[in-house]
């Protein structure tokens, strides 16, 4: 990587046996950052079983404040906490990692803020082992991993990205039977990253989805392009924490009819959001209740009604046209309540055939 007269490490179609995680920054040895294109391509990395792949587990007590929301302070046992460790504890969201460790200050920088962890409490740290570990780099941009396969064989995780970087690329890449994680970001090293025409293959195919622990990828940066990948049977394929993603043409399947996190099976009532439906009122009540009957996702109530169209004349019981606009009350116990004028009743002319349409969302 640090040679000025070439930019590609071509494995020449070889399969290389890997007995422990490759710390790329330690192997390179002299630099903490790269910003010019580098290729690693055309080969296969084959993981051999051994104790070097065992997950390192550490516990600690630390303090957290929302005013400094990406830090843990006064961290006990900090010398044993490794960069790249998954953080666990009350108020810690999914896929929060240790980005930096400052032993002298007893402080840890996190990959993202916590949501409900103010004060001092116990934390757990799990350091998975990755075949390709770029976490030692402060910055690595324009890295391209092309036409490569990692055979994790249930012993190792795939790739840990650098702490920061722009426009890194995985293309025509196979990460097979990963143990814990496929592609992990512990900082912003996946800004504008391209992940295209890759395969992420499970090691948990015989496990029900709700009991799986492996995750295909996570991201803490913007503007990823995740396109035309094939993903099989993880707890989650991707946990994405920022914005402006392009997610297109991916085939994600779980192979589990008990719990399925990516598609619906045996659906009786379809859900939509926003939802458009029609309602027919056949009586003269002054208040109409428009039932949603579970049509919004997760049984949610309608929080907003964005439009209402009367497909016929509104008349009172004396058959006189009414021109005052009724009002709408959403979140009415699973219904939308449509109310008419005080002291009057309304009905919809030709109510059996002319519906009222409304769109709502939550």
C-alpha positions as a Markdown table, in Angstrom:
| # | Residue | x | y | z |
|---|---|---|---|---|
| 1 | Unk | 0.0 | 0.0 | 0.0 |
| 2 | Unk | 2.9 | 2.4 | 0.7 |
| 3 | Unk | 4.7 | 2.0 | -2.6 |
| 4 | Unk | 4.6 | 4.9 | -5.0 |
| 5 | Unk | 5.1 | 2.9 | -8.2 |
| 6 | Unk | 2.0 | 0.7 | -8.0 |
| 7 | Unk | -1.6 | 1.0 | -6.7 |
| 8 | Unk | -2.8 | -2.6 | -6.9 |
| 9 | Unk | -2.2 | -5.8 | -4.8 |
| 10 | Unk | -3.3 | -8.5 | -7.2 |
| 11 | Unk | -3.5 | -11.9 | -5.6 |
| 12 | Unk | -3.5 | -13.5 | -9.0 |
| 13 | Unk | -6.4 | -15.8 | -8.2 |
| 14 | Unk | -4.6 | -17.4 | -5.2 |
| 15 | Unk | -6.3 | -18.6 | -2.0 |
| 16 | Unk | -4.4 | -17.4 | 1.0 |
| 17 | Unk | -5.0 | -19.1 | 4.4 |
| 18 | Unk | -5.5 | -16.6 | 7.3 |
| 19 | Unk | -4.8 | -17.7 | 10.9 |
| 20 | Unk | -5.5 | -14.3 | 12.6 |
| 21 | Unk | -6.9 | -10.9 | 11.8 |
| 22 | Unk | -4.9 | -8.7 | 9.5 |
| 23 | Unk | -4.2 | -5.4 | 11.2 |
| 24 | Unk | -3.5 | -3.4 | 8.0 |
| 25 | Unk | -2.1 | -0.3 | 9.7 |
| 26 | Unk | 0.3 | -2.4 | 11.8 |
| 27 | Unk | 1.3 | -4.4 | 8.7 |
| 28 | Unk | 2.0 | -1.2 | 6.7 |
| 29 | Unk | 3.8 | 0.2 | 9.8 |
| 30 | Unk | 4.6 | 3.8 | 8.8 |
| 31 | Unk | 1.5 | 5.7 | 8.0 |
| 32 | Unk | -1.9 | 6.5 | 9.6 |
| 33 | Unk | -3.7 | 7.8 | 6.6 |
| 34 | Unk | -4.1 | 7.2 | 2.8 |
| 35 | Unk | -6.0 | 9.4 | 0.4 |
| 36 | Unk | -5.0 | 7.9 | -3.0 |
| 37 | Unk | -6.6 | 4.9 | -4.6 |
| 38 | Unk | -5.4 | 1.5 | -3.6 |
| 39 | Unk | -6.8 | -1.8 | -4.9 |
| 40 | Unk | -6.7 | -5.3 | -3.3 |
| 41 | Unk | -8.2 | -7.7 | -5.8 |
| 42 | Unk | -8.6 | -11.1 | -7.5 |
| 43 | Unk | -8.2 | -13.7 | -4.8 |
| 44 | Unk | -9.6 | -15.5 | -1.8 |
| 45 | Unk | -8.9 | -15.3 | 1.9 |
| 46 | Unk | -9.5 | -18.6 | 3.7 |
| 47 | Unk | -9.9 | -18.5 | 7.5 |
| 48 | Unk | -8.3 | -21.3 | 9.5 |
| 49 | Unk | -9.8 | -22.1 | 12.9 |
| 50 | Unk | -7.9 | -21.1 | 16.0 |
| 51 | Unk | -8.0 | -19.2 | 19.3 |
| 52 | Unk | -6.9 | -15.9 | 17.6 |
| 53 | Unk | -10.5 | -15.5 | 16.4 |
| 54 | Unk | -12.1 | -15.6 | 19.9 |
| 55 | Unk | -14.1 | -12.5 | 20.8 |
| 56 | Unk | -12.5 | -10.4 | 23.5 |
| 57 | Unk | -15.0 | -9.4 | 26.2 |
| 58 | Unk | -14.4 | -6.6 | 28.7 |
| 59 | Unk | -16.5 | -4.8 | 31.3 |
| 60 | Unk | -16.2 | -1.3 | 32.7 |
| 61 | Unk | -17.9 | 1.5 | 34.6 |
| 62 | Unk | -18.2 | 4.8 | 32.9 |
| 63 | Unk | -20.0 | 8.1 | 33.0 |
| 64 | Unk | -22.1 | 9.6 | 30.1 |
| 65 | Unk | -23.5 | 13.1 | 29.6 |
| 66 | Unk | -25.8 | 14.3 | 26.8 |
| 67 | Unk | -23.7 | 17.5 | 26.6 |
| 68 | Unk | -20.8 | 15.5 | 25.3 |
| 69 | Unk | -22.8 | 12.8 | 23.6 |
| 70 | Unk | -20.1 | 10.8 | 21.8 |
| 71 | Unk | -17.9 | 10.2 | 24.8 |
| 72 | Unk | -17.7 | 8.0 | 27.9 |
| 73 | Unk | -15.7 | 9.6 | 30.7 |
| 74 | Unk | -14.0 | 8.3 | 33.9 |
| 75 | Unk | -13.8 | 4.8 | 32.3 |
| 76 | Unk | -12.5 | 2.1 | 34.6 |
| 77 | Unk | -10.4 | -0.7 | 33.2 |
| 78 | Unk | -9.8 | 1.4 | 30.1 |
| 79 | Unk | -6.4 | -0.2 | 29.3 |
| 80 | Unk | -8.3 | -3.4 | 28.4 |
| 81 | Unk | -10.9 | -1.8 | 26.1 |
| 82 | Unk | -10.0 | -2.0 | 22.4 |
| 83 | Unk | -10.7 | 0.3 | 19.5 |
| 84 | Unk | -13.4 | -1.3 | 17.4 |
| 85 | Unk | -15.3 | -2.9 | 20.4 |
| 86 | Unk | -19.1 | -3.1 | 20.3 |
| 87 | Unk | -20.6 | -1.2 | 23.2 |
| 88 | Unk | -23.4 | -2.7 | 25.3 |
| 89 | Unk | -25.4 | -1.2 | 28.2 |
| 90 | Unk | -28.6 | 0.5 | 29.2 |
| 91 | Unk | -29.4 | 3.3 | 26.8 |
| 92 | Unk | -26.9 | 2.1 | 24.2 |
| 93 | Unk | -28.4 | 1.8 | 20.7 |
| 94 | Unk | -27.6 | -0.8 | 18.1 |
| 95 | Unk | -24.1 | -1.0 | 16.6 |
| 96 | Unk | -22.4 | 1.6 | 18.7 |
| 97 | Unk | -18.6 | 1.1 | 18.6 |
| 98 | Unk | -15.5 | 2.4 | 20.3 |
| 99 | Unk | -13.9 | 4.8 | 17.8 |
| 100 | Unk | -11.0 | 6.0 | 20.0 |
| 101 | Unk | -9.5 | 5.2 | 23.4 |
| 102 | Unk | -7.6 | 7.9 | 25.4 |
| 103 | Unk | -6.0 | 6.0 | 28.3 |
| 104 | Unk | -4.4 | 9.0 | 29.9 |
| 105 | Unk | -7.7 | 10.9 | 30.0 |
| 106 | Unk | -9.7 | 7.8 | 30.8 |
| 107 | Unk | -12.0 | 8.7 | 28.0 |
| 108 | Unk | -13.6 | 6.8 | 25.1 |
| 109 | Unk | -14.9 | 8.3 | 21.9 |
| 110 | Unk | -18.0 | 6.5 | 20.5 |
| 111 | Unk | -19.1 | 6.0 | 16.9 |
| 112 | Unk | -22.4 | 7.8 | 17.8 |
| 113 | Unk | -24.4 | 9.2 | 20.7 |
| 114 | Unk | -26.3 | 7.1 | 23.2 |
| 115 | Unk | -30.0 | 7.7 | 23.8 |
| 116 | Unk | -30.8 | 7.2 | 27.5 |
| 117 | Unk | -27.6 | 6.6 | 29.4 |
| 118 | Unk | -27.0 | 9.8 | 31.5 |
| 119 | Unk | -25.0 | 9.2 | 34.6 |
| 120 | Unk | -22.7 | 6.4 | 35.6 |
| 121 | Unk | -23.3 | 2.7 | 34.9 |
| 122 | Unk | -21.8 | -0.6 | 33.8 |
| 123 | Unk | -20.9 | -1.2 | 30.1 |
| 124 | Unk | -19.8 | -4.2 | 28.2 |
| 125 | Unk | -17.4 | -4.3 | 25.3 |
| 126 | Unk | -17.1 | -7.0 | 22.7 |
| 127 | Unk | -14.2 | -7.0 | 20.2 |
| 128 | Unk | -15.0 | -9.2 | 17.2 |
| 129 | Unk | -12.1 | -10.4 | 15.1 |
| 130 | Unk | -12.0 | -9.3 | 11.4 |
| 131 | Unk | -10.1 | -10.8 | 8.5 |
| 132 | Unk | -9.3 | -7.3 | 7.2 |
| 133 | Unk | -9.0 | -4.7 | 10.0 |
| 134 | Unk | -8.5 | -1.1 | 8.9 |
| 135 | Unk | -9.4 | 0.4 | 12.2 |
| 136 | Unk | -5.8 | 1.5 | 12.9 |
| 137 | Unk | -6.0 | 4.1 | 10.2 |
| 138 | Unk | -7.2 | 7.6 | 11.1 |
| 139 | Unk | -8.2 | 8.0 | 7.5 |
| 140 | Unk | -8.3 | 5.8 | 4.5 |
| 141 | Unk | -10.0 | 7.0 | 1.3 |
| 142 | Unk | -10.4 | 5.4 | -2.2 |
| 143 | Unk | -9.7 | 1.9 | -1.0 |
| 144 | Unk | -11.2 | -0.6 | -3.6 |
| 145 | Unk | -11.7 | -4.3 | -2.7 |
| 146 | Unk | -12.6 | -6.0 | -6.0 |
| 147 | Unk | -13.3 | -9.5 | -7.0 |
| 148 | Unk | -12.3 | -10.9 | -3.6 |
| 149 | Unk | -13.8 | -13.6 | -1.4 |
| 150 | Unk | -13.5 | -14.0 | 2.4 |
| 151 | Unk | -14.4 | -17.5 | 3.6 |
| 152 | Unk | -15.0 | -16.7 | 7.3 |
| 153 | Unk | -16.2 | -20.4 | 7.9 |
| 154 | Unk | -18.0 | -19.3 | 11.0 |
| 155 | Unk | -14.8 | -18.4 | 12.8 |
| 156 | Unk | -14.2 | -14.7 | 11.9 |
| 157 | Unk | -15.9 | -11.5 | 10.9 |
| 158 | Unk | -15.3 | -9.8 | 7.6 |
| 159 | Unk | -14.0 | -6.3 | 7.3 |
| 160 | Unk | -13.6 | -3.4 | 9.8 |
| 161 | Unk | -13.4 | 0.0 | 8.1 |
| 162 | Unk | -11.0 | 2.8 | 9.0 |
| 163 | Unk | -12.1 | 5.5 | 11.5 |
| 164 | Unk | -12.7 | 8.0 | 8.6 |
| 165 | Unk | -12.5 | 8.0 | 4.9 |
| 166 | Unk | -14.4 | 8.8 | 1.7 |
| 167 | Unk | -15.4 | 6.9 | -1.5 |
| 168 | Unk | -14.2 | 3.4 | -0.4 |
| 169 | Unk | -15.6 | 0.6 | -2.5 |
| 170 | Unk | -16.5 | -3.1 | -2.3 |
| 171 | Unk | -17.4 | -4.6 | -5.6 |
| 172 | Unk | -18.0 | -8.2 | -6.7 |
| 173 | Unk | -17.1 | -9.2 | -3.1 |
| 174 | Unk | -18.1 | -12.4 | -1.2 |
| 175 | Unk | -18.2 | -12.5 | 2.6 |
| 176 | Unk | -19.2 | -16.0 | 3.4 |
| 177 | Unk | -20.3 | -17.6 | 6.7 |
| 178 | Unk | -19.3 | -14.6 | 8.8 |
| 179 | Unk | -19.3 | -15.2 | 12.5 |
| 180 | Unk | -20.5 | -11.9 | 14.0 |
| 181 | Unk | -20.3 | -9.0 | 11.5 |
| 182 | Unk | -19.8 | -8.7 | 7.7 |
| 183 | Unk | -18.7 | -5.0 | 7.3 |
| 184 | Unk | -18.3 | -2.8 | 10.4 |
| 185 | Unk | -18.0 | 1.0 | 10.6 |
| 186 | Unk | -16.6 | 2.4 | 13.9 |
| 187 | Unk | -16.6 | 6.0 | 12.6 |
| 188 | Unk | -17.1 | 7.8 | 9.3 |
| 189 | Unk | -15.0 | 5.5 | 7.2 |
| 190 | Unk | -18.0 | 4.7 | 5.0 |
| 191 | Unk | -18.8 | 8.2 | 3.8 |
| 192 | Unk | -19.9 | 8.0 | 0.1 |
| 193 | Unk | -19.0 | 4.3 | 0.1 |
| 194 | Unk | -20.0 | 2.0 | -2.8 |
| 195 | Unk | -21.1 | -1.6 | -2.0 |
| 196 | Unk | -22.1 | -3.2 | -5.3 |
| 197 | Unk | -22.7 | -6.7 | -6.6 |
| 198 | Unk | -21.5 | -8.3 | -3.4 |
| 199 | Unk | -22.8 | -11.4 | -1.5 |
| 200 | Unk | -23.2 | -11.6 | 2.3 |
| 201 | Unk | -23.8 | -15.2 | 3.2 |
| 202 | Unk | -24.9 | -16.4 | 6.7 |
| 203 | Unk | -23.5 | -18.9 | 9.1 |
| 204 | Unk | -26.9 | -19.0 | 10.8 |
| 205 | Unk | -29.0 | -20.6 | 8.1 |
| 206 | Unk | -30.5 | -23.2 | 10.5 |
| 207 | Unk | -31.4 | -20.6 | 13.2 |
| 208 | Unk | -34.8 | -18.8 | 13.4 |
| 209 | Unk | -34.4 | -15.1 | 12.6 |
| 210 | Unk | -35.3 | -13.9 | 16.2 |
| 211 | Unk | -32.4 | -16.0 | 17.6 |
| 212 | Unk | -29.7 | -14.9 | 15.1 |
| 213 | Unk | -26.9 | -12.6 | 16.2 |
| 214 | Unk | -24.9 | -11.8 | 13.0 |
| 215 | Unk | -25.4 | -8.5 | 11.1 |
| 216 | Unk | -24.4 | -7.9 | 7.5 |
| 217 | Unk | -23.2 | -4.3 | 7.8 |
| 218 | Unk | -23.6 | -1.0 | 9.6 |
| 219 | Unk | -22.9 | 2.7 | 8.7 |
| 220 | Unk | -22.5 | 5.9 | 10.6 |
| 221 | Unk | -21.9 | 8.2 | 7.6 |
| 222 | Unk | -23.9 | 9.7 | 4.7 |
| 223 | Unk | -24.3 | 8.9 | 1.0 |
| 224 | Unk | -23.7 | 5.2 | 0.8 |
| 225 | Unk | -24.6 | 3.4 | -2.4 |
| 226 | Unk | -25.8 | -0.2 | -1.6 |
| 227 | Unk | -26.8 | -1.7 | -4.9 |
| 228 | Unk | -27.5 | -5.1 | -6.5 |
| 229 | Unk | -26.2 | -7.2 | -3.5 |
| 230 | Unk | -27.4 | -10.7 | -2.4 |
| 231 | Unk | -27.9 | -11.1 | 1.3 |
| 232 | Unk | -28.9 | -14.3 | 3.1 |
| 233 | Unk | -30.3 | -14.9 | 6.5 |
| 234 | Unk | -28.9 | -12.5 | 9.1 |
| 235 | Unk | -30.6 | -11.0 | 12.1 |
| 236 | Unk | -30.3 | -7.7 | 10.2 |
| 237 | Unk | -28.7 | -7.0 | 6.8 |
| 238 | Unk | -27.9 | -3.3 | 7.4 |
| 239 | Unk | -28.2 | -0.9 | 10.3 |
| 240 | Unk | -27.8 | 2.6 | 8.8 |
| 241 | Unk | -27.5 | 5.6 | 11.0 |
| 242 | Unk | -27.3 | 8.6 | 8.7 |
| 243 | Unk | -29.0 | 9.9 | 5.5 |
| 244 | Unk | -29.0 | 10.2 | 1.7 |
| 245 | Unk | -28.5 | 6.6 | 1.0 |
| 246 | Unk | -29.1 | 4.9 | -2.4 |
| 247 | Unk | -30.4 | 1.3 | -1.7 |
| 248 | Unk | -31.3 | -0.3 | -5.0 |
| 249 | Unk | -31.8 | -3.8 | -6.4 |
| 250 | Unk | -30.7 | -5.8 | -3.4 |
| 251 | Unk | -32.0 | -9.3 | -2.8 |
| 252 | Unk | -32.4 | -9.8 | 0.9 |
| 253 | Unk | -34.0 | -13.0 | 2.0 |
| 254 | Unk | -34.4 | -14.6 | 5.4 |
| 255 | Unk | -35.5 | -18.2 | 4.7 |
| 256 | Unk | -37.5 | -18.3 | 7.9 |
| 257 | Unk | -41.3 | -18.4 | 8.0 |
| 258 | Unk | -41.5 | -17.9 | 11.7 |
| 259 | Unk | -40.1 | -14.4 | 11.9 |
| 260 | Unk | -39.0 | -12.4 | 8.9 |
| 261 | Unk | -37.4 | -9.0 | 9.3 |
| 262 | Unk | -37.3 | -8.0 | 5.6 |
| 263 | Unk | -40.6 | -9.1 | 4.1 |
| 264 | Unk | -44.2 | -10.2 | 5.1 |
| 265 | Unk | -45.4 | -13.7 | 4.9 |
| 266 | Unk | -49.1 | -15.0 | 5.0 |
| 267 | Unk | -50.5 | -11.5 | 5.1 |
| 268 | Unk | -54.2 | -11.2 | 5.6 |
| 269 | Unk | -54.5 | -7.4 | 5.9 |
| 270 | Unk | -52.0 | -5.3 | 3.9 |
| 271 | Unk | -50.4 | -2.2 | 5.4 |
| 272 | Unk | -49.7 | 1.1 | 3.7 |
| 273 | Unk | -48.2 | 4.4 | 4.7 |
| 274 | Unk | -49.4 | 6.9 | 3.6 |
| 275 | Unk | -52.8 | 5.2 | 3.3 |
| 276 | Unk | -55.6 | 6.0 | 1.0 |
| 277 | Unk | -59.0 | 4.5 | 1.6 |
| 278 | Unk | -62.7 | 5.1 | 1.0 |
| 279 | Unk | -65.6 | 5.2 | 3.4 |
| 280 | Unk | -69.3 | 4.9 | 2.7 |
| 281 | Unk | -71.8 | 6.3 | 5.3 |
| 282 | Unk | -75.3 | 4.9 | 5.1 |
| 283 | Unk | -77.0 | 6.7 | 8.1 |
| 284 | Unk | -77.6 | 10.2 | 9.2 |
| 285 | Unk | -75.2 | 10.4 | 12.1 |
| 286 | Unk | -73.6 | 13.8 | 12.9 |
| 287 | Unk | -70.3 | 12.1 | 13.6 |
| 288 | Unk | -68.7 | 9.5 | 11.3 |
| 289 | Unk | -66.0 | 7.1 | 12.4 |
| 290 | Unk | -63.6 | 6.0 | 9.6 |
| 291 | Unk | -62.1 | 2.7 | 10.6 |
| 292 | Unk | -58.5 | 1.8 | 9.6 |
| 293 | Unk | -58.7 | -1.8 | 10.7 |
| 294 | Unk | -55.0 | -2.3 | 11.1 |
| 295 | Unk | -54.2 | -0.8 | 7.7 |
| 296 | Unk | -51.4 | 1.4 | 9.0 |
| 297 | Unk | -48.1 | -0.4 | 9.8 |
| 298 | Unk | -47.8 | -1.9 | 13.3 |
| 299 | Unk | -51.4 | -1.1 | 14.1 |
| 300 | Unk | -50.7 | 2.6 | 14.4 |
| 301 | Unk | -53.3 | 5.3 | 14.6 |
| 302 | Unk | -53.7 | 8.0 | 12.0 |
| 303 | Unk | -51.8 | 11.0 | 13.2 |
| 304 | Unk | -52.5 | 13.2 | 10.2 |
| 305 | Unk | -55.2 | 13.4 | 7.6 |
| 306 | Unk | -53.8 | 15.2 | 4.5 |
| 307 | Unk | -56.9 | 15.3 | 2.3 |
| 308 | Unk | -60.6 | 14.6 | 2.2 |
| 309 | Unk | -62.8 | 14.4 | -0.9 |
| 310 | Unk | -66.6 | 14.2 | -0.8 |
| 311 | Unk | -67.7 | 12.2 | -3.8 |
| 312 | Unk | -71.3 | 13.4 | -3.6 |
| 313 | Unk | -73.5 | 16.2 | -2.1 |
| 314 | Unk | -73.6 | 16.5 | 1.6 |
| 315 | Unk | -77.2 | 17.0 | 2.8 |
| 316 | Unk | -79.0 | 17.2 | 6.1 |
| 317 | Unk | -82.0 | 15.2 | 7.2 |
| 318 | Unk | -84.3 | 17.7 | 5.4 |
| 319 | Unk | -82.5 | 17.0 | 2.2 |
| 320 | Unk | -81.0 | 20.5 | 2.1 |
| 321 | Unk | -77.4 | 20.9 | 0.7 |
| 322 | Unk | -74.8 | 21.7 | 3.4 |
| 323 | Unk | -71.7 | 23.8 | 2.5 |
| 324 | Unk | -69.9 | 24.1 | 5.8 |
| 325 | Unk | -66.8 | 22.0 | 5.9 |
| 326 | Unk | -66.7 | 19.3 | 8.6 |
| 327 | Unk | -63.6 | 18.8 | 10.8 |
| 328 | Unk | -61.5 | 15.8 | 11.3 |
| 329 | Unk | -60.1 | 14.3 | 14.6 |
| 330 | Unk | -57.3 | 11.8 | 14.0 |
| 331 | Unk | -55.9 | 9.3 | 16.6 |
| 332 | Unk | -59.4 | 8.4 | 17.7 |
| 333 | Unk | -58.8 | 4.9 | 19.1 |
| 334 | Unk | -57.8 | 3.4 | 15.7 |
| 335 | Unk | -60.4 | 5.5 | 13.8 |
| 336 | Unk | -60.5 | 8.9 | 12.2 |
| 337 | Unk | -63.5 | 10.9 | 13.5 |
| 338 | Unk | -65.2 | 13.1 | 10.9 |
| 339 | Unk | -67.6 | 15.5 | 12.6 |
| 340 | Unk | -70.4 | 17.7 | 11.1 |
| 341 | Unk | -72.0 | 20.9 | 12.1 |
| 342 | Unk | -73.3 | 21.4 | 15.7 |
| 343 | Unk | -76.8 | 20.2 | 16.2 |
| 344 | Unk | -77.2 | 18.8 | 12.6 |
| 345 | Unk | -76.9 | 15.5 | 11.0 |
| 346 | Unk | -75.3 | 14.9 | 7.6 |
| 347 | Unk | -75.5 | 12.1 | 5.1 |
| 348 | Unk | -73.8 | 11.4 | 1.8 |
| 349 | Unk | -76.0 | 11.4 | -1.3 |
| 350 | Unk | -75.8 | 8.0 | -3.1 |
| 351 | Unk | -73.7 | 6.8 | -0.2 |
| 352 | Unk | -73.7 | 3.2 | -1.3 |
| 353 | Unk | -71.8 | 4.0 | -4.5 |
| 354 | Unk | -69.9 | 7.3 | -4.0 |
| 355 | Unk | -67.1 | 7.0 | -1.5 |
| 356 | Unk | -65.2 | 9.5 | 0.6 |
| 357 | Unk | -61.5 | 9.3 | 0.1 |
| 358 | Unk | -58.8 | 10.4 | 2.6 |
| 359 | Unk | -55.1 | 9.9 | 2.9 |
| 360 | Unk | -53.5 | 9.6 | 6.3 |
| 361 | Unk | -50.0 | 8.9 | 7.6 |
| 362 | Unk | -48.3 | 8.3 | 10.9 |
